[in-house]
Amino acid sequence: MPPIRLHVDHDLCEAHALCTEIAPEVFDLGDDDLAHCDESPPEALWPKVKSAASACPRQAISITET
Ligand code: SF4
């Protein structure tokens, strides 16, 4: 599987924090009230990352294969 690159669009994120609940190993809320993420999460966490992206009500999380 090719590596993935993860990105949170801060113009869309509204700090609903579903991503941090689903995949706390990868996402956290910063002092700026925006989600920040590990841009290259390990493969073992990809299922959680994909669940978080699907759950984001703002569709702020993008996953691209590199
Ligand atoms: S679920 Fe989406 S809107 Fe909510 S904090 Fe995560 S990226 Fe931002």
Boltz pocket constraint, residues with backbone or C-beta under 6 A from the ligand:
constraints:
  - pocket:
      binder: B
      contacts: [[A, 8], [A, 12], [A, 13], [A, 14], [A, 15], [A, 16], [A, 17], [A, 18], [A, 19], [A, 20], [A, 34], [A, 35], [A, 52], [A, 55], [A, 56], [A, 57], [A, 58], [A, 59], [A, 60], [A, 61]]
      max_distance: 6.0
